Amino acid sequence: MSKYVAENSNQQLKLAGLVLITVSLIMGVVGGVGGFLIGQILSPPLIATETSIIEAEGDVIADAAEKIGASVVSIVTEQTAEMGGFMSLFGNSQPYTTQAAGTGVIVSPDGYLITNKHVIPTTVTKVTVILRDGTEFSDVTVVDRDPTNDIAFLKINGVADLPAAEIGQSGSLKIGTKVFTVGNALGQFQNTVTAGIVSGLNRTITASDGSSLSGETLSDLIQTDAAINSGNSGGPLATYDGRVIGINTAVADGADNIGFAIPSDNFISSIRSIINSGKIEKPYLGVYYTMITKAIAKEKNLLVENGAYIGAGNQKPTVDGSPAAKADLKSGDIITKIDGEDLTEANSLSSVIARHNVGDKVNLIVLRDGREISLDVTLETYKPEI
């Protein structure tokens, strides 16, 4: 399994890397003074009620896991590399093949899957997809990789009736929402289910595969304490109604159950474009911005405490030729609303744009020089700057 390590405030994180698993068995001890008091605390009605609640929640998770489980697949990849090091000094370098494993989610009956980009690196030479019932598919195409996120799409060829997962809206999540994951844990335990809660929202990390000091910045992530292990990468983070609200992407190295998932609102438009056109078409506005916090508002002496502040520092305000450039957005502008939706730390500009499609016309409310102006902008396909 390839490593994908990240650093954020001196905290090491890793994606699809080796994970130390510690299983803690917590035993609760109930005590009291006197037999009567203990008898009251442990009286049958209280035990029965508590047991019923626990059993009911267990049934909910079981039903939700059953609903989504058929859409979760195991992914096995092969990669070819050249033997380096000592042997290569003597001209005896030989190619060798390595295997890795991950997880994916079926998003259409005709075989489109979503997974992590780091599960399907560009060096992959063969992909095998395994359904929950053990059915294997080797006629698998790598369709596209997201240039701005840890997302990739595969296509199982020659199928028409696969069970597709239901995608939910991550924007409705709250800290404390109960969630669960399903995935190919350690590359050998298919459809492993773990449960937890949403521990945080809108997290930003910088991740790499551990082979270099460079990394990829991932933002707007969901933090969860539901266990995400090696092999779970690309699998679903789901709510108790069986809807996918995230794709698992990272775990904290050396921490206890600090994991991260890409929110569904950030890839739902990519799913639609993959199914409709066979490629990722990401809508973009084309501004360089910073989401305003109270600290930034105070530092910059801004009139508002929420919004997207354009052209922070010495950065140019817009991408040349982008929709934002065509709308003449300027440094110092603050986008406060998109189609009436407030922009906040919890509802960032990138998240709102990601929920739209290429070609959508959106209305921007912009604070410029102390007054509000309204701009209509048509979103275009994202094209990385060269």
ABEGO torsion letter per residue (X at the ends): XBBBBBBBGGBBBBBGBBBBBBBBBBBBBBBBBEAAAAAAAABAAAAAAAAAAAAAAAAAAAAAAAAAAAABBBBBBBBBBBBBEAAAAAGABBBBBBBBBBBBBBABAAGBBBBBAAABBAABABBBBBBAAGBBBABBBBABBBAABBBBBBBBBGBAABBBBBBBBAAABBBGBBBBBBBBBGGABBGBBBBBBBABBGBBBBBBAGABABBBBBBGBBBBABBBBBGABGBBBBBAAGBBABBBABBBBGBBGBBBBBBAAAAAAAAAAAAAAGBBBBBBAGBBBBBBBAAAAAAAGBABABEBBBGBEABBABBBGBAAAAAGBBBGBBBABBGGBBBBAABBAAAAAAABBBGBBBBBBBBBGGBBBBBBBBBBBBBBBX
